Amino acid sequence: MKAYDGMYIDGAWRPAAGPDVIEVVNPADEQVIATVPAGTVEDVDAAVRAARAALPAWAATPPAERAARLTALRDVLVARQDEIAGTVTAELGSPLKLSQTVHAGVPIAVTGSYAELAATYAFEEKVGNSTVLHEPVGVVGAITPWNYPLHQIVAKTAPALAAGCTVVVKPAEDTPLVARLFAEAVHESGVPAGVFNLVTGLGPVAGQALVEHPGVDLVSFTGSTAVGRRIGAIATGMVKKVALELGGKSANVILPGADLARAVNVGVANVMSNSGQTCSAWTRMLVHRDRYDEAVELAAAAAAKYGDRIGPLVNAAQRERVRGYIEKGVAEGARLVAGGPHSPHEKGYHVSPTVFADVTPEMTIAQEEIFGPVLSILRYADEEDALRIANGTVYGLAGAVWAGDEAEAVAFARRMETGQVDINGGRFNPLAPFGGHKQSGVGRELGAHGLTEYLQTKSLQF
């Protein structure tokens, strides 16, 4: 076990203000692998002060120079990709291949995309007799989750730096080690002192202090809808900007005429990826009643193949939460066709890949975010019924539509109340905006739309 010390503040590792530490547990074997300092209000204040002091110079730095620092950061992340992947596997339990391709690979691509955007974005534009300036919003307080620990840091930090903002990151307490690695990469890439700062700590202490700090101009948070509501209320009361990427209960709609086997297999893979710990996972599969039984058989067979291919859940509390939802599904009358609440391993916070059939829209497992490897399959009578079910939750983060005719799928997707829809297995695009409708949040991440979250406008009239 390694005991890490210090917070990354103003370009250096500084001793924490308090003596408390957070234990980092490997969820695959339940062993403590490290400790990190538990940040205090004083640590957060020091980090915000450093960010404010660095803001004028960084905001005035030419975009091409900011782009060069982001390019250098991407290159460091590439050089340390194996170390990043191994770290995520150790603290999140993600299978190494997934850690290499997704947990390390996607942040590299996103960092590179913002290096290009910083160099090409129109930070000034002419509108009639006005010049409109797009300026950095200021100091950003970024509070990130554990499920994609590096990606979520990068999805906030890279656009903020490209915009000319300075940043204080408070990572999730379950996965702080890759956040420390990222701070080292920022330092190595030559980003000026104070532009990026890192404070590890607990949400009710360090996280709340960051949200409430008067020196923070924008709070960017990814996590549960319940916490997002609280953050939004605090920030709105202080008249500061928020960007909230929250929960999801996304629908995977398989229309008549679609390639059923492909749609089901891809849909099951989507739910099982990252052990189901993905806010945008298509956890509700909607199938026409004429092909419902066939889809259930295909899904159960597909899920059975994931027994040894997915990792554990992040911690014991998350495992018990998911088990509770599975038990509630059974109690409310859903039919268990794969998996269940039992663990397939003696050690670790595992839950079996689980598939429910005969799920109705009002059931708890069809309405609430489970955040585990659990798929609910619902039947529909016609397209209007499918649309009603797809839009029938408080969430609207992502989704999918499958059809034999692409135009038919697009027409259906246009009517879905959600922020992103994949058509017939469309590929992930790091330049496309990502974010939610309804209680899945406000604001967007990734691409040019993600950059604009960190900008404010000023108009000069001539």
N, C-alpha and C positions, 0 to 999 in steps of 0.2 A: 504494500500500500504506500502511495506517495502523498505526502502532505504539502499541498501547494500554498504559497503565501502571497499576499499582495493583490492589489487592484491595479489595472492598467489605467493610469490617470496622468494626463499632461505629458505623454510620451515616455513614461517610465513605470516600472512596477513599484508601487508604494505600499508600505505596511498598512493593513486594515486598521480601522479605528477601534474595533472591538475584538474580543478574544474568541467569539463563537465561530464554529465551523459547520459546514454542511458535508455529510457523508455521501459520496457518490457510489452507488451500488450497481454492479453488473447484473442486469435482470435475468441473464441466462443461468447464473449459478448462485445468485443472491449473496455474493461476497462483496464486501466493501473494498473498492479498488483505489480510492483517493479521498482526500478531503480538500475543500476549498473554503476560503473565509466567507462568513456570512456578513454581507455588507450592512452598514448602519446608515442612519440618516446623515451622519457626518461624512461618510464615504460618498454618498450620492451628492451631497452639497459640494464636496471638493471636485467631483467629476463635472458637475454642471458649471461650476465656476471656471474650470479649465476650458470647457467647451465654449463658454461665452467669451473668454479672453481670446481664444483662437479664431472666433467667428469673423471679425472684420477682415483679417488678412486672407483667410481662406475664401470668403465671399468675393473678395476683390481679385483672387487668383484667376487668370484667364482660363476659360473653359478648356482650351487645348492642353494647358498644364495640368488641370484636374484630370483630364482624360489620360494623360501620361502616367499619373500616379495610379489610376485604376488599372491601366494596362500592366504596370509593374506588379500591382497586387494580384492580378490574375495569374501572372507568370510565377509568382511565389506559391500560389495555391496549386498550380500545376506541378511544381517541383515537390510539393509536400502532399500530393494527392493520396499516396499510400498511407502516410501517417494520419491524415484526416480520416480516411476510411477505417483504419484500425481503431482509432479513438471513438468514432461513432459506434462501431460494433461493440466496443467494450462498455460504453455507458448507456447505449440504447438497446443493445441486443440484436440489432439488425444483422441479417446474414451479410457476410463480407462482400459478396458480389453486388448486392443492393447498395451497400455503403460506398462501393467504388463507383458504380455507375450513376446512382441517384444522389446520395448524400454528399459525395465529393464532386461528382461530375457536373450536376446541374448548377451549383454555385459558381463553378468556374465559367460556365457558359453565360450565366447572368451577369457576372462581373465584367466579362468581355463585352457583353451587349451594352452596358452602361458606359464603358470606355468609349465605344463608338458613338453613343448618343451624346455624351458630353462634348465630343468634338464637332458634332453636326447639328445639334439642336438649335433652333432659332430663339435665342434668349432675348432678342429684340425683333419687333415687327412694326411695320407701318400700317396704320388704320386711318385712312383719310388724312386729316391734318394732325394726327397724333402719332407719337412713337410709344408703343406699349413695351414695357420692360417686364421680363419674367425674372424675378429676383428670389434668392433663397429665403425660405420662411424663417430660418433662424436656427435655434438649438433644437434638436430632435431627441426625444426620449423614446427609445425603442425597447419594448418588452416582448420577448420572443418565447415560443413554446418549445417543448422537448421533442415533438414528433418528427420534425425536419430541422434539427437544431442549427446546422450551418446555413442551409438554404434560407431560413427565415431571417437570420442575421443579415445575410447578403442582400436579400430582397428589400430590406429596409436601408441598410448602410450604403450600398452601392448607389442607388438613386439619390440619396441624401447628399453624399459626397459629390456626385456629378452636378447636383443643383447648386453647390456652394454652401450647404449646411454643415454644421458640426453635430456630432452624435454622442450620446451616452447610451450604451446597451446594457440592459439587465436581462441576462439569459435565464432560461428555466433552471431551477435548482437541480433537476434530475440529470441534466446534460450540460454542465458548465465547462467540461474539459475541452471540447472542440471550440467553444467560445474563446478560451484562453489561447488555443492554437491560432485562431483567427486574429487575435490581438497581436500575437507575435508576427504574423504575416503582414499585418498593417504596418507594424514598426519596420520590418525588413524592407518593405516596399517604398519607404521614404515619405509616407504621409506625415505632414508636420505635426509636432507635438500639440495635443489638445484637440485636434480635429476629430479623433476617435478615442473614446474612453469606454472602459468596461468595469462594471461593478457586479460581482456575483452576490447573490443573496436571496432571501425569501420574498415572495410577492407581497405579503401584508406589511413588510418592513421596507425593504429597498424599492420594491415596485411601487408601492403607494407613495413613498417619498419622491420618487421620480415624477409621478403623475402630478403631485401637488406642488412641486417646486416652481416658484414664480419665474425662474430663469429658463424654463422649458417652454418653447413656443408651439411645439407640435408633439402629440403623443401618438405613436404608431404601435398598435397592439395586435397580436394574433393569439387567439385562445378561445375559451368558452364564451358563449353568448352572455351568461350570467355575469362573468367578470367584465366583459366588454360593456355591459350596461352600466356597471358601477364606474368604470373608468370614464365612460362618456359623460355621466352625470357630473363627476368631479371636474373634468376638463371644460365642459360647457359652462359650469358655474364660474370658472375662471376666464371664460371667453378665450380659450385656446383651441386650436385646430386639432382634430382627431382623425386617425385612419384606423378602422377596425375591421379585421378579417376574422370572422367568428365561425359559428357552427354550421353544419350542413346535414341534409338528409336527402341526398340527390337521387333522382329517378333515372333508371336505365330503361327506356321505353323501346320495346321491340314490336314494331308494327307488322301486320300481316304482309307476307311477301319478303321479309328480311331473311338473310341467311341465319337461321335460328341457331345452329350449332356454333357458328363463329360468334354471334352476339352473346350467347350464354357463356361460352368459354372465356371470352375477353372480359365479360362482366364479372365473372367469378374471380378472375385474376386481378381485376381492378380492386375488388373488395378485400382480397387477401394480401395485397401488396402492403408492405410495412406493417404487417400483422393487423391490418384494418385501422391503423392509427393515422387516418388521413381524412381531413375535414371535407374534402371534395369527393370521397369515395361514393360510388353508385350503389348505395346500400339497399335500395328498393328496385327490384327488377319487375317490370310491368309486362305481362304477356297476355295476348289475346286468349280468350277462353278455349278456342278450338285447338290451340297448340300448347295449352298450359301443362298438361301432364307430361308431354314430351320434354318441355323445358325443365320441369322439376327433375326428371330423371337425368338429364344432361348436367344440370347444376350440381346435383348430389354426387355424381361420378367425378365431376371436375374438382369439387371441393375435397374429395377423398385423397386426391393426389398431392394436396398441400400439407398433409399432416407433419412431414419432416422438413418442409421447405420454408416455413415461416418461422420467424423468431418469437420470443416472448413478448408480452406486454411490458410497459416501461417499469411498472412497480406493482407491489402487492395490492394497493388500493385500486388501481386500474383493473387488475385481474378480477377482483371481487365485484367491481362495478359491472364489468362485462358479464360475469357469471350471473349476477342478479338480473340483468336484462334477459338472458337466455331462460332463466327460470320463470320470469314474468311472461315471456312469450308462450311457454308451455302452459302456464296457468290460465292464460287468456284464450287458449284454444288453438294456437298455431300448431302445425304438425312438424315435428323435428325430423328432417330427412337426412341430415349429416351432422356430425359433431355433437355438441352438447356442452354442459358446464364443466365437465371433467377435464383434467389436465392430461395431455399425452406424455408428459415427462415427470419424473420424480422431483427434479430440481428446476428452479426457474419459474417465472410468472407466466406460464403458458396457458392458453385456452385453445381448444380444438377448433379448426375451421368448421363453421356452423352454417347450415342452411335451413331456413324455415319455409314451409309451404302452407297454403290455406291461410295466408295472412290477409286480414282485412284492413282497410285504410285507417280505421279508428283505433287499432291496437297500439299499445305503447311502443312496440318494436318497429312500427311503421311511422311513428310520429317523432320519437326522440332520438337524438344522436347517441349511438352506443359506443363508438370509437374502439371497435374491436373487430375480429374477423367473423362478422355475422351478417348474412344476407337474408333479406325477406323477399319472397316472391309473391306478387299479387296478380290476380287475374282481372281483366277488363272486358267489357262487352263490345265497345266500339271506340273510335278515336276520341269522341267527346268525353266518354267515360275515362279513357286513359289520361286525357288532359286534366280532367277534374282531379284525378288521383295524384298525378304528377305535381300539380300546383297546390295540393291540399295539405301542406304543412306550413309552419311559420318560417321555414328556411327557404333559401334560394341561392345556393352557391354554385353548383355545377349540375351536370347531367349528361345524358347521352340519348341519341335516337338512332335506331336502325330501321332501314327500309330497303326494299328492292329498287325503288326509284329515289335517287338522291333528292330530287325536287320535293318529293313528298316528305322526306325527312326534314328538309330545311323549312318547309311550311309549318310543320309541327313544332320544330325548335323555336321558331319565331314567336310562338304563342306560349312558350314556357316561361314562367316567372323565375328566372335564374340567371346568374352572371356569366356562365360559360357552358356551352353545349358541344359535345363531340359528335360528329356526324359519321356514322358507319366506321367507327374506330379511328377517328382523326387523331393525328399525332400531337403530342405536347409541343407548344410553341412558346419559347421564353420571351418573345416579343409581344405576345397577345396580352391584353389586360386581364387580370384575375381579381375577382372580388364578388361580393354578394348583393343580392336583392333581399328585401324584407329583413328578417332578423339575422341574416348571415353577414351583416356588416355594412359599412359605408367606406367609400374610397376604393382605389384600385392599386394593385401591385403589378410590376413587370412592364417592360417596354416604355414607350413614351408616356402612356397614361400613368404609369407608376412614377415617372419623373415629375409630372405636374403636381402630384400630391405634395411635393416638397418645395413648391414655388408659390410666390404670391405676385400679383400684378400691380404695376404702377403705370399710369399713362401721363405722357408729357404732351401738352397741346402747343401747336405753333401757329 
